[in-house]
Amino acid sequence: GEVARIGAGLRTGLAPAADLAGVVDVRVLGAIGVVQLDHEVDMAAATRAAVREGVWLRPFRDLVYTMPPYVTGDEDVARICRAVCAA
């Protein structure tokens, strides 16, 4: 179904984040994707990076996460993943 499709897109799209400096974990459960850092998220920088991709994220503490609606298309899931990786 839709949750499995979005989850697969998140797993694929967020996988490159695992190789980024400061990333300690990348995980997906259902249609929720999380990138955990070893430091607090720089909210201003993360917001600017995400907005450049056309995405609004709400990171908190050391987490950059997304919970796309089930109607989100594959291209938008990929865009969200690019934004999370950029943030």
Backbone bond lengths (Angstrom), bond angles and torsions (degrees), N, CA, C in turn:
res aa  C-N    CA-C-N  psi(-1)  N-CA   C-N-CA  omega(-1)  CA-C   N-CA-C  phi
1 G - - - 1.424 - - 1.520 111.92 -
2 E 1.289 114.03 -163.56 1.468 120.74 -176.33 1.530 112.60 -65.85
3 V 1.326 117.02 -40.05 1.463 119.61 -179.27 1.527 110.23 -63.05
4 A 1.321 117.14 -43.38 1.467 120.71 179.07 1.523 111.01 -63.82
5 R 1.321 117.41 -40.38 1.464 121.52 -179.88 1.524 110.56 -64.29
6 I 1.327 116.20 -47.06 1.464 120.09 179.45 1.527 110.04 -65.29
7 G 1.313 117.30 -42.71 1.466 120.93 178.35 1.513 112.20 -59.03
8 A 1.323 116.86 -41.61 1.468 120.26 177.82 1.525 110.47 -63.69
9 G 1.322 116.34 -41.53 1.462 120.21 177.84 1.517 112.03 -64.43
10 L 1.325 116.74 -39.01 1.461 120.50 177.81 1.525 111.06 -66.48
11 R 1.334 117.32 -42.66 1.465 120.03 179.16 1.522 110.73 -60.28
12 T 1.325 116.30 -45.10 1.464 120.73 179.36 1.525 111.16 -66.72
13 G 1.318 116.31 -48.28 1.457 120.59 -174.14 1.512 114.85 -72.21
14 L 1.326 117.23 -29.80 1.464 120.06 -179.03 1.524 113.05 -91.28
15 A 1.327 117.92 -12.55 1.469 121.06 -178.35 1.528 113.09 -52.79
16 P 1.342 119.82 -42.16 1.470 119.05 -179.81 1.530 113.61 -61.12
17 A 1.312 118.12 -22.46 1.465 120.88 179.98 1.523 111.59 -63.54
18 A 1.328 117.42 -26.54 1.465 120.95 -178.71 1.524 111.88 -60.94
19 D 1.330 117.13 -24.63 1.463 121.31 -178.81 1.525 113.23 -93.09
20 L 1.322 117.74 0.37 1.465 120.85 -178.83 1.527 110.89 -82.06
21 A 1.322 115.79 143.96 1.462 120.74 177.49 1.527 109.59 -60.04
22 G 1.320 115.86 136.97 1.456 120.63 177.02 1.511 115.39 88.82
23 V 1.335 117.89 -6.52 1.470 121.12 179.75 1.525 108.60 -89.82
24 V 1.328 116.20 126.57 1.461 120.41 179.04 1.524 112.94 -105.17
25 D 1.341 117.52 -19.90 1.463 119.33 -179.80 1.519 109.91 -161.00
26 V 1.317 114.99 143.46 1.463 122.79 171.82 1.516 105.57 -128.38
27 R 1.331 116.51 124.13 1.464 118.28 -177.85 1.524 110.92 -142.41
28 V 1.321 113.84 151.62 1.462 121.64 178.49 1.519 107.12 -134.43
29 L 1.313 115.63 131.76 1.458 121.59 173.61 1.514 106.58 -132.76
30 G 1.312 115.95 113.21 1.458 119.67 -175.92 1.510 109.73 62.29
31 A 1.329 116.68 -122.36 1.465 121.52 -179.92 1.529 111.44 -105.79
32 I 1.337 116.24 28.39 1.464 121.39 177.72 1.521 108.08 -115.83
33 G 1.333 116.21 126.32 1.459 121.30 177.71 1.514 109.95 -117.96
34 V 1.341 116.38 136.47 1.461 121.74 -176.78 1.521 110.02 -134.63
35 V 1.329 115.51 134.33 1.456 122.32 168.78 1.523 105.93 -116.25
36 Q 1.337 115.76 120.64 1.459 120.79 -179.42 1.520 109.31 -104.40
37 L 1.319 115.47 133.41 1.459 122.23 -177.87 1.526 111.01 -102.97
38 D 1.326 115.93 166.59 1.462 120.46 175.28 1.529 111.46 -91.95
39 H 1.334 116.17 13.45 1.459 122.41 -179.05 1.533 108.87 -153.18
40 E 1.302 116.12 167.36 1.466 120.92 176.18 1.529 109.78 -64.64
41 V 1.307 116.48 143.51 1.463 121.41 176.57 1.525 108.76 -69.09
42 D 1.323 116.36 133.17 1.467 121.26 171.50 1.525 105.44 -78.46
43 M 1.328 115.87 98.91 1.466 120.76 -171.78 1.526 112.67 -58.11
44 A 1.318 117.69 -44.19 1.465 120.42 -177.90 1.524 110.65 -64.31
45 A 1.328 117.18 -46.35 1.467 120.78 -179.13 1.527 110.81 -66.86
46 A 1.331 117.26 -41.58 1.463 120.95 179.94 1.522 110.78 -63.92
47 T 1.325 116.41 -41.59 1.462 120.34 179.29 1.522 110.79 -64.06
48 R 1.331 117.08 -45.21 1.473 120.10 178.52 1.525 111.18 -60.10
49 A 1.331 117.08 -45.01 1.466 121.08 -179.00 1.525 110.99 -62.54
50 A 1.319 117.13 -43.31 1.464 120.81 -179.21 1.522 111.22 -67.67
51 V 1.318 117.08 -43.02 1.467 120.57 -179.14 1.529 110.47 -63.36
52 R 1.335 117.08 -34.30 1.476 119.51 175.55 1.526 111.31 -59.41
53 E 1.332 116.85 -29.11 1.470 121.75 177.33 1.527 111.37 -87.75
54 G 1.335 116.89 -1.87 1.459 120.40 -179.25 1.516 113.68 82.08
55 V 1.330 116.56 24.78 1.465 121.99 -175.00 1.529 109.07 -127.69
56 W 1.315 116.66 142.33 1.455 122.14 174.18 1.517 107.86 -106.60
57 L 1.334 116.63 119.58 1.459 122.29 177.99 1.519 109.31 -113.54
58 R 1.316 115.82 156.58 1.463 121.23 176.45 1.524 108.84 -126.90
59 P 1.332 117.02 71.03 1.468 118.80 178.91 1.527 110.39 -68.36
60 F 1.318 115.50 158.25 1.460 119.23 174.74 1.522 109.10 -149.23
61 R 1.318 114.75 151.44 1.476 122.34 -177.59 1.520 109.50 48.89
62 D 1.316 116.95 -117.49 1.465 121.51 -178.43 1.530 111.64 -108.85
63 L 1.321 117.28 21.28 1.465 121.91 -175.45 1.524 112.26 -119.42
64 V 1.322 114.72 136.00 1.462 121.55 166.93 1.523 104.10 -116.75
65 Y 1.313 116.80 117.35 1.458 119.65 -173.44 1.523 110.65 -134.61
66 T 1.321 114.16 163.94 1.455 120.33 176.32 1.524 109.37 -144.35
67 M 1.316 115.04 146.15 1.462 122.97 175.56 1.525 107.05 -136.27
68 P 1.332 117.39 75.54 1.466 119.49 -176.29 1.530 111.64 -63.96
69 P 1.322 117.12 145.29 1.468 120.23 174.03 1.530 110.15 -59.51
70 Y 1.295 116.43 152.46 1.466 120.86 -176.91 1.517 113.45 -63.77
71 V 1.310 118.66 -17.03 1.465 121.71 179.00 1.531 112.05 -87.32
72 T 1.328 117.96 0.97 1.462 121.69 -178.05 1.524 110.00 -66.70
73 G 1.330 115.66 129.07 1.461 121.06 179.33 1.518 112.17 -77.31
74 D 1.328 115.75 165.97 1.461 121.56 -177.03 1.528 112.67 -60.85
75 E 1.327 117.68 -40.30 1.467 120.05 179.30 1.522 110.95 -64.16
76 D 1.320 116.81 -38.88 1.462 119.86 178.51 1.528 111.63 -69.80
77 V 1.323 117.33 -36.34 1.471 120.09 175.70 1.527 109.05 -61.55
78 A 1.327 117.09 -43.66 1.467 120.67 178.42 1.528 110.77 -62.20
79 R 1.317 117.26 -40.97 1.472 121.14 178.06 1.530 110.48 -63.43
80 I 1.312 116.98 -42.84 1.467 121.16 178.20 1.529 109.98 -60.64
81 C 1.323 116.67 -42.82 1.466 120.41 179.48 1.523 111.34 -63.74
82 R 1.325 117.16 -40.41 1.467 119.86 176.63 1.522 110.15 -61.20
83 A 1.321 116.30 -40.30 1.465 120.41 179.72 1.524 111.27 -65.69
84 V 1.330 117.21 -42.51 1.463 120.47 178.69 1.526 109.72 -62.43
85 C 1.316 117.42 -44.11 1.466 120.85 179.49 1.525 111.15 -64.77
86 A 1.318 117.10 -36.60 1.468 121.12 179.42 1.521 111.49 -71.73
87 A 1.333 116.00 -31.25 1.467 120.03 -177.54 1.510 110.40 -72.12
